[in-house]
Amino acid sequence: MNGAGYNAQKLFIASCIALVTTAMAFSIRADILKELGTTFDISHEQQGLVNLMGIWGFPIAILLVGPLVNTIGMGRLLKLACLGHILGIVFTILSPSYGFVALLASTLLVGLANGTVEAVINPLAATMYPNEKTHKLNVLHAWWPGGLIIGGLVTFALAQFFNAPWQVRLGMIIVPALIYGAMIWTEHFPPTERAASGVSMGEMFMQILRPGVLLLILCMCMTAITELGPDQWVGSVLTDTVGIRGILFLVYTSGLMFVLRLVAGPVARVFTPIGLLAICAAFAAVGLYMLSYAFEAGMAFLAATIFGIGKAYFWPTMLGVVSERYPRGGEFLLAVMGAAGMIAAGVAGPSMGRIYDEYTIRNLTPEVRQIVVVDGRYSPEKAAELRKQAEAGDPTAQEQVKVLDQALREGAAMTFRVVAILPAILVVLFGAQFLYYRARGGYRPVSIDGH
């Protein structure tokens, strides 16, 4: 317990576990997406809509409650997030009895809980550690990939060794939700740094009009698509392109991110936060482009390594930069950055699914297209029926499955190839900002009193 009446270490650990919960929801949903497609007989584009609900719940929540975390109270909001996680997962498990709309609604509820967590933990960390914002935000957000790893390994082990259905694997998300809920239920929370410094809400809102902030919001959109867009599809895409459970690649790249974020402080001091972002963008562009041509495990591993290094620092370092350079924007700017990133990533989900479907259909023979394309969309259910015929020994179906698999590989690869354009643009944008700061004596954090 510190002199201000709150236990900073306990609140920071609880924040990390809350972020683990949101990440587990993300990685487990990525792994079960194909099974949801079969359960509800939905196309890749409709599967992207499921991702959209999970992701767009995030900006809806963060924009609604983010600027009000000090007014409502960070403790109350984190309790609501805990309840939202638990109820959202329970309703998702029950959704097959009620249809596709119920799946979308329950996924949205989980997304709202995720956004509420993000709305609280970023200003909480910035408030508790005002002199280490970039470093502490990176350490906090190391538990995003940490949660992806935990969720990925849990869902893989349950599926591989216990043949557990998707409902059981999804239900594991409730465990960390209960843990962070128990940790924060009776704890006191501090006022935000902005409120404690006497900066009015009016001044906080006006910070968004500053040109540097608007540029950072644009960059946040592109970094979020680069990081989270491919992550939504990696399980499905790499299963089709390489033939190995794609969730394992997500676990691997997340492991790289986890380790790299823990040492963000020294790395950022060497390159400056903006220079670090420029380097990451270059790695991400190369890694994604290589993934789009990775049709065997060795190349996929190398490409995933380069991409994992590239995306490692994007999200928390962007938050650190806006908090360090524009501290009077407080919880509002942090909320806007998070919301902008998730809105962009949400749009990327179905957009990547559309590319996936379009190029899959384009690479099918007319004969196979008649079988697996229904009303102009790819049907996972029809594809599964074709595979069953092939497994039963039908030689015609076996040849058709080969055509289908090749078409899926081509469609999957294009989802990565198109997204690789964004980090290439970011190299230019971050590079220009780096040169701007260097011309003015280098990047320096700004204190909340303006010095």
FENZI-V491211 format. One record per residue. N is the residue number from 1. RES is the residue in one letter. PHI is phi as a letter, one per 30 degrees, with the letter a starting at -180 (none if undefined). PSI is psi in degrees with one decimal (999 if undefined). Layout:
{{N/RES/PHI/PSI} {N/RES/PHI/PSI}}
//
This chain:
{{1/M/none/125.5} {2/N/c/179.6} {3/G/d/-19.5} {4/A/d/-0.5} {5/G/j/16.5} {6/Y/b/155.0} {7/N/c/95.2} {8/A/d/-42.3} {9/Q/d/-44.1} {10/K/d/-41.7} {11/L/d/-36.1} {12/F/d/-43.0} {13/I/d/-43.2} {14/A/d/-37.9} {15/S/d/-41.1} {16/C/d/-42.5} {17/I/d/-36.5} {18/A/d/-38.2} {19/L/d/-33.9} {20/V/e/-41.9} {21/T/d/-45.6} {22/T/d/-38.0} {23/A/d/-39.1} {24/M/d/-39.2} {25/A/d/-37.9} {26/F/d/-50.4} {27/S/d/-37.6} {28/I/d/-37.9} {29/R/d/-38.2} {30/A/d/-37.8} {31/D/d/-33.9} {32/I/c/4.0} {33/L/e/-41.3} {34/K/d/-39.5} {35/E/d/-36.7} {36/L/d/-38.2} {37/G/e/-40.9} {38/T/d/-42.5} {39/T/e/-43.1} {40/F/c/-2.0} {41/D/h/63.4} {42/I/b/148.6} {43/S/d/174.8} {44/H/d/-39.0} {45/E/d/-40.8} {46/Q/d/-33.2} {47/Q/d/-37.6} {48/G/d/-31.4} {49/L/d/-34.0} {50/V/d/-46.1} {51/N/e/-39.2} {52/L/e/-43.8} {53/M/d/-42.9} {54/G/d/-35.2} {55/I/d/-39.6} {56/W/d/-20.9} {57/G/e/-31.4} {58/F/d/-56.9} {59/P/d/-32.1} {60/I/e/-48.4} {61/A/d/-45.9} {62/I/d/-32.9} {63/L/d/-33.4} {64/L/d/-45.7} {65/V/c/-18.5} {66/G/e/-51.1} {67/P/d/-11.3} {68/L/c/13.4} {69/V/d/-32.3} {70/N/d/-35.7} {71/T/d/-47.3} {72/I/d/-38.1} {73/G/j/125.7} {74/M/d/-35.3} {75/G/d/-46.3} {76/R/d/-42.4} {77/L/d/-38.5} {78/L/d/-32.0} {79/K/d/-42.3} {80/L/d/-38.8} {81/A/d/-41.9} {82/C/d/-47.3} {83/L/d/-39.2} {84/G/d/-40.1} {85/H/d/-48.6} {86/I/d/-49.8} {87/L/d/-37.7} {88/G/d/-41.4} {89/I/d/-42.6} {90/V/d/-45.2} {91/F/d/-34.3} {92/T/d/-41.9} {93/I/d/-34.7} {94/L/d/-10.0} {95/S/d/-30.6} {96/P/e/-24.2} {97/S/d/-13.9} {98/Y/b/-8.2} {99/G/j/178.3} {100/F/d/-37.4} {101/V/d/-38.1} {102/A/d/-37.1} {103/L/d/-44.6} {104/L/d/-44.0} {105/A/d/-43.5} {106/S/d/-35.3} {107/T/d/-37.1} {108/L/d/-40.1} {109/L/d/-42.1} {110/V/d/-41.2} {111/G/d/-38.1} {112/L/d/-40.1} {113/A/d/-42.3} {114/N/e/-44.5} {115/G/d/-36.6} {116/T/d/-40.2} {117/V/e/-49.7} {118/E/d/-38.1} {119/A/d/-30.3} {120/V/c/-48.9} {121/I/d/-29.0} {122/N/d/-54.3} {123/P/d/-28.0} {124/L/d/-47.1} {125/A/d/-42.8} {126/A/d/-34.5} {127/T/d/-44.4} {128/M/d/-26.1} {129/Y/b/66.8} {130/P/d/-21.7} {131/N/c/2.7} {132/E/b/40.3} {133/K/d/-54.0} {134/T/d/-43.6} {135/H/d/-49.5} {136/K/d/-35.8} {137/L/d/-35.1} {138/N/d/-41.3} {139/V/d/-44.8} {140/L/e/-48.8} {141/H/d/-0.8} {142/A/d/-25.5} {143/W/d/-4.0} {144/W/d/-58.3} {145/P/d/-31.8} {146/G/e/-42.9} {147/G/d/-34.9} {148/L/d/-40.3} {149/I/d/-49.7} {150/I/e/-49.4} {151/G/d/-42.3} {152/G/d/-44.3} {153/L/d/-38.7} {154/V/d/-48.6} {155/T/d/-36.7} {156/F/d/-47.7} {157/A/d/-43.5} {158/L/d/-38.1} {159/A/d/-42.4} {160/Q/d/-43.0} {161/F/c/-20.1} {162/F/b/-2.0} {163/N/h/39.0} {164/A/d/138.5} {165/P/d/165.5} {166/W/d/-29.3} {167/Q/d/-40.1} {168/V/d/-43.7} {169/R/d/-41.9} {170/L/d/-35.3} {171/G/d/-18.4} {172/M/d/-18.9} {173/I/d/-25.1} {174/I/d/-29.1} {175/V/d/-56.7} {176/P/d/-27.9} {177/A/d/-42.7} {178/L/d/-36.6} {179/I/d/-50.3} {180/Y/d/-30.6} {181/G/d/-42.8} {182/A/d/-35.0} {183/M/d/-34.0} {184/I/c/-6.9} {185/W/e/-35.2} {186/T/c/11.3} {187/E/d/152.5} {188/H/c/146.5} {189/F/c/149.0} {190/P/d/162.7} {191/P/d/158.6} {192/T/d/158.7} {193/E/e/-41.5} {194/R/d/-47.6} {195/A/d/-41.1} {196/A/d/-25.5} {197/S/c/-1.4} {198/G/i/14.1} {199/V/d/126.9} {200/S/d/159.0} {201/M/d/-33.3} {202/G/d/-45.7} {203/E/d/-38.0} {204/M/e/-46.2} {205/F/d/-34.0} {206/M/d/-19.5} {207/Q/d/-23.6} {208/I/d/-17.4} {209/L/d/-6.3} {210/R/d/134.9} {211/P/e/-40.8} {212/G/d/-35.4} {213/V/d/-44.2} {214/L/d/-38.7} {215/L/d/-41.2} {216/L/d/-35.1} {217/I/d/-42.9} {218/L/e/-45.9} {219/C/d/-37.3} {220/M/d/-40.7} {221/C/e/-44.8} {222/M/d/-36.6} {223/T/d/-37.1} {224/A/d/-42.0} {225/I/d/-42.8} {226/T/d/-43.0} {227/E/d/-50.5} {228/L/c/-26.4} {229/G/d/-56.8} {230/P/d/-33.6} {231/D/d/-32.8} {232/Q/d/-28.2} {233/W/c/-4.7} {234/V/d/-37.0} {235/G/d/-45.4} {236/S/d/-44.4} {237/V/d/-51.4} {238/L/d/-23.8} {239/T/d/-39.9} {240/D/d/-38.7} {241/T/d/-37.2} {242/V/c/-25.5} {243/G/i/13.7} {244/I/c/146.5} {245/R/e/113.7} {246/G/d/-24.1} {247/I/d/-27.9} {248/L/d/-33.6} {249/F/d/-37.2} {250/L/d/-41.2} {251/V/d/-42.4} {252/Y/d/-50.2} {253/T/d/-32.4} {254/S/d/-34.8} {255/G/d/-41.2} {256/L/d/-46.0} {257/M/d/-42.2} {258/F/e/-50.0} {259/V/d/-45.1} {260/L/d/-37.9} {261/R/d/-29.5} {262/L/d/-25.1} {263/V/c/25.4} {264/A/d/-36.3} {265/G/e/-56.8} {266/P/d/-38.2} {267/V/d/-44.1} {268/A/d/-32.3} {269/R/d/-33.1} {270/V/d/-47.7} {271/F/c/-10.6} {272/T/i/151.0} {273/P/e/-41.3} {274/I/d/-41.6} {275/G/d/-38.8} {276/L/d/-41.0} {277/L/d/-38.1} {278/A/d/-43.2} {279/I/d/-43.2} {280/C/d/-40.4} {281/A/d/-39.7} {282/A/d/-44.9} {283/F/d/-42.8} {284/A/d/-41.4} {285/A/d/-46.6} {286/V/d/-43.7} {287/G/d/-43.7} {288/L/d/-42.0} {289/Y/d/-41.5} {290/M/d/-37.7} {291/L/d/-31.5} {292/S/d/-12.3} {293/Y/c/10.9} {294/A/d/96.4} {295/F/c/11.7} {296/E/b/158.5} {297/A/d/-40.7} {298/G/d/-47.6} {299/M/d/-39.0} {300/A/d/-39.3} {301/F/d/-45.9} {302/L/d/-46.4} {303/A/d/-40.4} {304/A/d/-34.4} {305/T/d/-48.2} {306/I/d/-43.9} {307/F/d/-40.2} {308/G/d/-40.4} {309/I/d/-41.4} {310/G/d/-42.0} {311/K/d/-2.9} {312/A/e/-45.1} {313/Y/c/-1.7} {314/F/e/-67.1} {315/W/d/-58.0} {316/P/d/-31.6} {317/T/d/-35.4} {318/M/d/-43.6} {319/L/d/-41.3} {320/G/d/-42.1} {321/V/d/-46.9} {322/V/d/-34.1} {323/S/d/-34.1} {324/E/d/-40.3} {325/R/d/-27.6} {326/Y/b/60.8} {327/P/d/-24.2} {328/R/d/-11.4} {329/G/d/-17.2} {330/G/h/-140.8} {331/E/d/-24.6} {332/F/d/-49.2} {333/L/d/-37.1} {334/L/d/-39.3} {335/A/d/-43.8} {336/V/d/-42.2} {337/M/d/-46.8} {338/G/d/-42.2} {339/A/d/-44.3} {340/A/e/-42.8} {341/G/d/-44.0} {342/M/d/-33.4} {343/I/d/-46.0} {344/A/d/-45.0} {345/A/d/-34.4} {346/G/d/-42.1} {347/V/d/-35.1} {348/A/d/-31.3} {349/G/e/-64.0} {350/P/d/-27.9} {351/S/d/-43.3} {352/M/d/-37.2} {353/G/d/-37.4} {354/R/d/-42.5} {355/I/d/-43.9} {356/Y/e/-51.9} {357/D/d/-46.2} {358/E/e/-47.6} {359/Y/d/-25.1} {360/T/d/-50.4} {361/I/d/-39.7} {362/R/d/-29.2} {363/N/c/5.7} {364/L/d/149.4} {365/T/d/155.4} {366/P/e/-36.4} {367/E/d/-48.2} {368/V/d/-34.3} {369/R/d/-38.7} {370/Q/d/-26.9} {371/I/d/-45.2} {372/V/c/-2.8} {373/V/c/121.0} {374/V/b/122.3} {375/D/h/39.0} {376/G/i/1.8} {377/R/b/149.2} {378/Y/d/131.9} {379/S/c/109.6} {380/P/d/-32.6} {381/E/d/-44.9} {382/K/d/-37.4} {383/A/d/-39.4} {384/A/d/-38.3} {385/E/d/-40.1} {386/L/d/-40.5} {387/R/d/-38.3} {388/K/d/-40.0} {389/Q/d/-39.7} {390/A/d/-42.0} {391/E/d/-26.6} {392/A/d/-5.0} {393/G/j/6.7} {394/D/d/112.1} {395/P/d/-35.2} {396/T/d/-44.6} {397/A/d/-35.0} {398/Q/d/-41.7} {399/E/d/-38.4} {400/Q/d/-34.1} {401/V/d/-36.4} {402/K/d/-43.1} {403/V/d/-43.2} {404/L/d/-45.4} {405/D/d/-41.3} {406/Q/d/-41.0} {407/A/d/-40.2} {408/L/d/-37.8} {409/R/d/-44.3} {410/E/d/-42.4} {411/G/d/-41.7} {412/A/d/-43.0} {413/A/d/-38.2} {414/M/d/-27.7} {415/T/d/-36.6} {416/F/d/-38.6} {417/R/d/-39.6} {418/V/d/-43.7} {419/V/d/-26.8} {420/A/d/-18.0} {421/I/d/-35.5} {422/L/d/-50.2} {423/P/d/-25.9} {424/A/d/-39.7} {425/I/d/-38.6} {426/L/d/-31.7} {427/V/e/-43.0} {428/V/d/-46.9} {429/L/d/-46.0} {430/F/d/-36.1} {431/G/d/-41.4} {432/A/d/-40.1} {433/Q/d/-38.1} {434/F/d/-45.5} {435/L/d/-35.4} {436/Y/d/-49.6} {437/Y/d/-39.0} {438/R/d/-35.2} {439/A/d/-17.3} {440/R/c/25.5} {441/G/j/2.8} {442/G/j/161.9} {443/Y/d/131.8} {444/R/b/138.5} {445/P/d/149.8} {446/V/c/131.3} {447/S/d/160.3} {448/I/d/-17.7} {449/D/d/4.2} {450/G/j/-0.2} {451/H/c/999}}
//
